[in-house]
């Protein structure tokens, strides 16, 4: 089964609105984000209620079967928490919306949904810098970088070795060296 999430452009808009709501506390930004998410999935909007804390500060949000979502307001998010960043709050919102969208196997799917909503939102600056550098210096530098990429060894091979193989490998190398010497 494949999980469907909105396209990157929609996710960036949703993310931008949630971040703006976290900073300014204007309800219009939050309503836009949730409405665009529900519009994409063709669902009714959940009834969201805001709280200072839920479950004595242990829980950040809770979704009920009747479609209600209880959330900790961003003004109160920073109180009594170890991880109180804007990103964590937005991930919590995605997690609770994942509960609202996906009712079967709720925890695993809500976590997966929140991860997929975040994936691909940031624009990678490394690519932009390499493109501008290659356009200035010419084709020869891009050929050199392509050769460097080809010469790299895959990391997967070293990661797949078992503990026993890593223990046995040094012994073999020492025995080989002693045979060569003798």
BELZI-V290061 format. One record per pair of residues at least 24 apart in sequence whose C-alpha atoms are under 6 Angstrom apart, sorted by the first residue. I is the first residue (numbers start at 1). J is the second residue. Records with the same first field share a line. If there is no record, write none. Layout:
I: J ; J
//
This chain:
12: 121
22: 74
52: 76
//
